[in-house]
Amino acid sequence: VPRIADYAFSNCQALTSVTLPNRLPSVGRSAFEGCSLLSNVVFPESVTKIERYAFANCPALKQIQLPKGLVTMESGAFAYTSLSAVTIPKSLESGGTDTGAFKGVDTLKTVTFEPGITRIADTLFCDCTGLEEIVIPSTVSVIESSAFSRCSRLKRVVIPEGVTDFNSHAFSRCVSLESIALPHSLKNLLNDVFAGCT
């Protein structure tokens, strides 16, 4: 199977479990969007791309194990699900454009990163309304544009020495942000990184 096609299983209301085939490279746009009873998804390690809104509006989806070779996770890939925790693979390079992969996931409280990750992808957690605290790993050097923008409940961010770049809008409009310490290693702080953080 070269790809799960766009909208292939969208709004399949009785679907509860999906095991994707080995060697599958990508899951198409809105492929499983609106599958209200979908609670279990098994990815093969071959998946490198999860497209826009692929698993959006699947409220029964509470846990997921992302494939370790994942490179691209587009806007809204898991929007409005019930995920409580997620581990981001170190291979991830792109997290979306206009909004994050976890938009509107009020339940997402725990984020971990695969050891060795060097950058937090652009827009990855933008509009993730559940996050209250983030601990950036010591291996990270770059936090990309809008990575945590509009995380309305984010209160505390721990940034280690070694981070050199905050790209534009990285934490903009995080209106609950109470505590952040900038590392001595920081070299580039681009425009509007903390804009609108009341």
URCOR-V778852 format. One line per field, one symbol per residue. phi: phi as a letter, one per 30 degrees, with the letter a starting at -180 (. if undefined). psi: psi as a letter, one per 40 degrees, with the letter a starting at -180 (. if undefined). burial: b if it has 24 or more other ideal C-beta (glycine too) atoms within 12 Angstrom, else e. A space follows every 50 residues. Layout:
# URCOR-V778852
phi: ???
psi: ???
burial: ???
This chain:
# URCOR-V778852
phi: .daddeiebdiddcdcbbcdddiddacdehebdiddcdbbbccddddcbc dehebdhcdddcbacdddcdcbbdeiebdhccecaacdddddcbckbdad dceiddddcbbbbeejdcacdeieceiddcdcbbcdddddcbcdehebdi ddcdcbbccddjdcbcdeiebdhddcdcbacdddddcbbddieceidd
psi: hdihihedehfgeehdihhiiiehdihihfdehegdehehhhhieehehh ihfdfifgeeheiihiieehdhhihedfifafhdiihhieehdheacdii dfhegdehdhhihhheheihihedehehedhdihhhieehdhhihfdfif geehdhhhhiidhdhhihfdfifgeehdhhhhidehdhgiifdfheg.
burial: eeebeeebbbeeeebeebebeeebbbbbbbbbbbbbebeebebbeebbbb bbbbbbbbbbbeebebbebbebbbbbbbbbbbbeebebbbbbbbbbbebb bbbbbebbbebebeeebbbbbbbbbbbbbbbbbbebbeebbbbbbbbbbb bbbbeebebeeebebbbebbbbbbebbeebebeeebeebbeebbeebe
